[in-house]
Each structure stands twice: as structure tokens, then as C-alpha cells.
């Protein structure tokens, strides 16, 4: 697996799984009816932020990550990131590789920590992955997310010092 900078040419490969994941309404706080143009502008970030794709040896896009500062001003030393893996490639280490990549990026860019603001508590695979990479849960916003199956569930705030 290769992780490389994403370009606009990657968007046609990202959009189908991005749309599927967002429309399901289970893991992201994005509107479930988010349109393609808005989605692209929200996901393909300009420097100094970054968006990357994980591809296999054939060039197939397996997943994607975006990384950015979490806050501005006196909080600009904290990074954040988001990840999406095409469902047909889940369970193959793509998410772990993308998360490790973003942590390395944040360290090299001089960030002091990485914080995730809204990890849906029912997204147990993501919570397990983040914990295995050293993230700690610093709090939970009770009923912060309206899950289509489970109703109102918490949003975890997770943090890792770099």
C-alpha cells in the first residue's frame, strides 16, 4: 500500500465511498445529503493542510485521510484528521496505515498533539484503532450524535500527545 498526496483526479474514486459513508449517517457529522461539489471542497484541503489517498499496487484508491490544524490562533498547535476507507477494503489495515501517516505528518509539522472532536461512540472499530495508537478519551458529549439505528449516542473527544 502506498499513501500519497490526493489530487482532484482522485476525487472520482473517492466520491463513491465518501458518499456511501456520509449518506449512511453512522460515523460523520456531515449532512447525509451532502452534495459532491461541497464534499470535494470540504475533503480536498489546501496547504498547509493535506489530503492523502491510500492506493494498492494497481493504483486503486483504498481509502483517504485529511489532516489539518484543529484550532486557530493560540490553539493552532493541535492537529486533527479524518479518515474514510472504502467499505470493500475495510479490515485490511488501511485505516491504521492512514492514521499512522497522519500522526507522522503532525509530528513533522510541529504539532504538539492530535485531537479528534467527534468520534461517534458506536463506531467501535475506530475507537479501538485510536486507542491502540495511543489516543485517550478526554470526554464524551452525551447524545451529541443522532445515529440512524441507535438514536442519540455520545461523541467522544480523543487526544494523543505527540
C-alpha contacts under 8 A as a table, 3 or more apart, distances in Angstrom:
res1	aa1	res2	aa2	distance
1	X	54	X	6.43
1	X	55	X	5.65
1	X	56	X	4.77
1	X	57	X	6.67
2	X	54	X	5.55
2	X	55	X	5.32
2	X	56	X	6.35
2	X	57	X	7.70
3	X	52	X	6.49
3	X	53	X	5.57
3	X	54	X	4.32
3	X	55	X	6.36
3	X	98	X	7.48
3	X	101	X	7.92
4	X	52	X	5.37
4	X	53	X	5.63
4	X	54	X	6.59
4	X	55	X	7.92
5	X	50	X	7.43
5	X	51	X	6.15
5	X	52	X	4.34
5	X	53	X	6.35
6	X	9	X	7.93
6	X	10	X	6.16
6	X	44	X	7.39
6	X	51	X	5.52
6	X	52	X	4.46
6	X	53	X	5.42
7	X	10	X	5.41
7	X	11	X	7.17
7	X	44	X	7.57
8	X	11	X	5.32
8	X	44	X	7.57
9	X	12	X	6.83
10	X	13	X	5.48
10	X	14	X	6.30
10	X	53	X	8.00
10	X	61	X	7.78
11	X	14	X	4.86
11	X	15	X	5.75
11	X	40	X	7.16
12	X	15	X	5.47
12	X	16	X	7.30
13	X	16	X	6.53
13	X	17	X	7.92
13	X	61	X	6.36
14	X	17	X	5.96
14	X	18	X	5.92
14	X	61	X	7.08
14	X	63	X	7.48
14	X	64	X	7.42
15	X	18	X	4.86
15	X	19	X	5.72
15	X	36	X	7.16
15	X	40	X	7.94
16	X	19	X	5.28
16	X	20	X	6.24
17	X	20	X	4.91
17	X	21	X	6.01
17	X	84	X	7.90
17	X	85	X	7.54
17	X	86	X	5.27
17	X	87	X	7.12
18	X	21	X	5.30
18	X	22	X	6.09
18	X	84	X	6.90
18	X	86	X	7.76
19	X	22	X	5.23
19	X	23	X	5.75
19	X	34	X	7.85
19	X	36	X	7.86
20	X	23	X	5.28
20	X	24	X	6.15
21	X	24	X	5.35
21	X	25	X	7.00
21	X	26	X	7.57
21	X	27	X	7.50
21	X	28	X	7.92
21	X	84	X	7.83
22	X	25	X	5.42
22	X	26	X	7.52
22	X	27	X	7.41
22	X	28	X	6.21
22	X	30	X	6.56
22	X	31	X	7.34
22	X	32	X	5.46
22	X	33	X	7.96
22	X	34	X	7.66
23	X	31	X	7.78
23	X	32	X	4.29
23	X	33	X	6.28
23	X	34	X	7.74
24	X	32	X	6.91
24	X	148	X	7.95
25	X	28	X	6.47
25	X	29	X	7.63
25	X	30	X	7.92
25	X	31	X	7.87
25	X	32	X	5.75
25	X	147	X	6.67
25	X	148	X	6.50
26	X	120	X	7.78
26	X	123	X	7.77
26	X	147	X	5.64
26	X	148	X	6.69
27	X	119	X	7.40
27	X	120	X	5.84
27	X	123	X	6.50
28	X	118	X	7.96
28	X	120	X	7.67
29	X	118	X	7.65
29	X	145	X	7.49
30	X	34	X	7.04
31	X	34	X	5.26
34	X	38	X	6.87
34	X	39	X	6.34
35	X	38	X	5.56
35	X	39	X	5.99
36	X	39	X	5.00
36	X	40	X	6.07
37	X	40	X	5.18
37	X	41	X	6.39
38	X	41	X	5.15
38	X	42	X	6.18
39	X	42	X	5.09
39	X	43	X	6.05
40	X	43	X	5.18
40	X	44	X	5.69
41	X	44	X	5.69
41	X	45	X	7.02
42	X	45	X	6.81
43	X	51	X	7.15
43	X	66	X	6.53
44	X	50	X	7.54
44	X	51	X	5.68
44	X	66	X	7.32
45	X	49	X	5.83
45	X	50	X	5.64
45	X	51	X	5.93
45	X	66	X	7.15
46	X	49	X	5.65
46	X	50	X	6.47
47	X	50	X	5.97
48	X	68	X	7.50
49	X	66	X	7.57
49	X	67	X	5.72
49	X	68	X	4.52
49	X	69	X	7.19
50	X	66	X	5.68
50	X	67	X	5.30
50	X	68	X	6.61
51	X	64	X	7.21
51	X	65	X	5.64
51	X	66	X	4.16
51	X	67	X	6.29
52	X	64	X	5.58
52	X	65	X	5.41
52	X	66	X	6.39
53	X	61	X	6.39
53	X	62	X	7.33
53	X	63	X	5.74
53	X	64	X	4.24
53	X	65	X	6.49
54	X	61	X	5.85
54	X	62	X	5.47
54	X	63	X	5.25
54	X	64	X	5.97
54	X	94	X	7.10
54	X	98	X	7.18
55	X	58	X	7.56
55	X	59	X	5.19
55	X	60	X	5.18
55	X	61	X	4.49
55	X	62	X	5.41
55	X	63	X	7.35
56	X	59	X	5.28
56	X	60	X	5.51
56	X	61	X	6.90
56	X	62	X	6.99
57	X	60	X	7.47
61	X	64	X	7.76
62	X	85	X	6.07
62	X	86	X	5.63
62	X	89	X	6.14
62	X	94	X	7.02
63	X	83	X	7.49
63	X	84	X	5.49
63	X	85	X	3.95
63	X	86	X	5.52
63	X	89	X	8.00
63	X	94	X	6.65
63	X	95	X	7.40
63	X	98	X	7.97
64	X	83	X	5.84
64	X	84	X	5.37
64	X	85	X	6.35
64	X	98	X	7.23
65	X	81	X	6.83
65	X	82	X	5.53
65	X	83	X	4.38
65	X	84	X	6.38
65	X	98	X	6.34
65	X	99	X	7.83
65	X	102	X	7.70
66	X	81	X	5.46
66	X	82	X	5.43
66	X	83	X	6.69
67	X	79	X	7.22
67	X	80	X	5.79
67	X	81	X	4.20
67	X	82	X	6.65
67	X	102	X	6.49
68	X	79	X	5.71
68	X	80	X	5.47
68	X	81	X	6.23
69	X	72	X	7.24
69	X	76	X	5.92
69	X	77	X	7.13
69	X	78	X	5.88
69	X	79	X	4.20
69	X	80	X	5.70
70	X	75	X	7.62
70	X	76	X	6.70
70	X	78	X	5.57
70	X	79	X	4.90
70	X	80	X	5.00
70	X	114	X	7.97
70	X	115	X	7.10
71	X	74	X	7.97
71	X	75	X	5.05
71	X	76	X	4.96
71	X	77	X	7.75
71	X	78	X	6.67
71	X	79	X	7.74
72	X	75	X	5.38
72	X	76	X	4.51
73	X	76	X	5.40
74	X	77	X	7.43
75	X	78	X	6.20
76	X	79	X	7.50
77	X	110	X	7.44
77	X	111	X	4.85
77	X	112	X	5.74
77	X	113	X	7.21
78	X	111	X	5.60
78	X	112	X	5.94
78	X	113	X	5.06
78	X	114	X	5.56
78	X	115	X	6.75
79	X	106	X	6.37
79	X	111	X	6.11
79	X	112	X	7.80
79	X	113	X	6.16
79	X	114	X	4.53
79	X	115	X	6.21
80	X	114	X	5.27
80	X	115	X	5.21
80	X	116	X	5.79
81	X	102	X	6.93
81	X	114	X	7.82
81	X	115	X	7.88
81	X	116	X	6.92
83	X	95	X	6.93
83	X	98	X	7.24
83	X	99	X	7.51
84	X	95	X	7.42
85	X	89	X	6.70
85	X	90	X	6.28
85	X	94	X	6.79
85	X	95	X	6.37
86	X	89	X	5.51
86	X	90	X	6.60
87	X	90	X	5.23
89	X	92	X	6.10
89	X	94	X	7.41
90	X	93	X	7.38
90	X	94	X	7.02
90	X	95	X	7.72
91	X	94	X	7.46
93	X	96	X	5.18
93	X	97	X	6.11
94	X	97	X	5.17
94	X	98	X	6.16
95	X	98	X	5.11
95	X	99	X	6.05
96	X	99	X	5.14
96	X	100	X	6.09
96	X	129	X	6.84
97	X	100	X	5.17
97	X	101	X	6.08
98	X	101	X	4.99
98	X	102	X	6.26
99	X	102	X	5.19
99	X	103	X	6.29
100	X	103	X	5.14
100	X	104	X	6.26
100	X	133	X	7.82
101	X	104	X	5.17
101	X	105	X	6.18
102	X	105	X	4.91
102	X	106	X	6.08
103	X	106	X	5.10
103	X	107	X	6.24
103	X	114	X	7.38
103	X	162	X	7.80
104	X	107	X	5.15
104	X	108	X	6.18
105	X	108	X	5.21
105	X	109	X	6.02
106	X	109	X	5.04
106	X	110	X	6.35
106	X	111	X	5.32
106	X	112	X	7.96
106	X	113	X	7.77
106	X	114	X	7.41
106	X	162	X	7.90
107	X	110	X	5.28
107	X	111	X	5.61
107	X	112	X	7.17
107	X	162	X	6.12
108	X	111	X	7.59
111	X	114	X	7.51
111	X	162	X	7.13
112	X	161	X	6.14
112	X	162	X	5.15
113	X	159	X	7.02
113	X	160	X	5.53
113	X	161	X	4.21
113	X	162	X	4.79
114	X	159	X	5.72
114	X	160	X	5.34
114	X	161	X	6.52
114	X	162	X	7.15
115	X	157	X	7.08
115	X	158	X	5.59
115	X	159	X	4.40
115	X	160	X	6.54
116	X	119	X	6.64
116	X	156	X	7.94
116	X	157	X	5.60
116	X	158	X	5.08
116	X	159	X	6.44
117	X	155	X	7.77
117	X	156	X	6.91
117	X	157	X	4.75
117	X	158	X	6.75
118	X	155	X	5.02
118	X	156	X	5.57
118	X	157	X	5.81
119	X	123	X	7.20
119	X	126	X	7.70
119	X	127	X	7.28
119	X	155	X	5.28
119	X	156	X	4.86
119	X	157	X	6.48
119	X	158	X	7.47
120	X	123	X	5.41
120	X	145	X	6.93
120	X	153	X	7.26
120	X	154	X	6.23
120	X	155	X	4.69
120	X	156	X	6.23
121	X	124	X	6.57
121	X	127	X	7.36
121	X	153	X	6.57
121	X	154	X	5.46
121	X	155	X	5.73
121	X	156	X	6.17
122	X	153	X	7.33
123	X	126	X	5.60
123	X	127	X	6.39
124	X	127	X	5.01
124	X	128	X	5.97
125	X	128	X	5.17
125	X	129	X	6.12
126	X	129	X	5.02
126	X	130	X	6.06
127	X	130	X	5.25
127	X	131	X	6.12
128	X	131	X	5.21
128	X	132	X	6.12
129	X	132	X	5.11
129	X	133	X	6.41
130	X	133	X	5.13
130	X	134	X	6.53
130	X	135	X	5.33
130	X	136	X	7.99
131	X	134	X	5.12
131	X	135	X	4.76
131	X	136	X	6.26
132	X	135	X	7.28
134	X	160	X	6.21
135	X	158	X	5.93
135	X	159	X	5.15
135	X	160	X	4.57
136	X	158	X	5.38
136	X	159	X	5.31
136	X	160	X	6.33
137	X	140	X	7.70
137	X	156	X	6.54
137	X	157	X	5.83
137	X	158	X	4.40
137	X	159	X	6.42
138	X	156	X	7.60
138	X	157	X	5.67
138	X	158	X	5.69
138	X	159	X	6.64
139	X	156	X	5.89
139	X	157	X	5.33
139	X	158	X	7.39
140	X	154	X	5.90
140	X	155	X	5.37
140	X	156	X	4.30
140	X	157	X	5.96
141	X	144	X	5.32
141	X	154	X	5.33
141	X	155	X	5.06
141	X	156	X	6.40
141	X	157	X	7.85
142	X	153	X	6.53
142	X	154	X	4.44
142	X	155	X	6.71
143	X	146	X	7.10
143	X	152	X	4.60
143	X	153	X	4.42
143	X	154	X	4.63
143	X	155	X	7.21
144	X	152	X	6.78
144	X	153	X	6.22
144	X	154	X	5.12
144	X	155	X	5.38
145	X	151	X	7.92
145	X	152	X	5.52
145	X	153	X	5.38
145	X	154	X	6.05
145	X	155	X	6.27
146	X	150	X	7.76
146	X	151	X	5.23
146	X	152	X	4.38
146	X	153	X	6.36
147	X	150	X	5.30
147	X	151	X	4.77
147	X	152	X	5.93
147	X	153	X	6.67
148	X	151	X	5.99
150	X	153	X	7.02
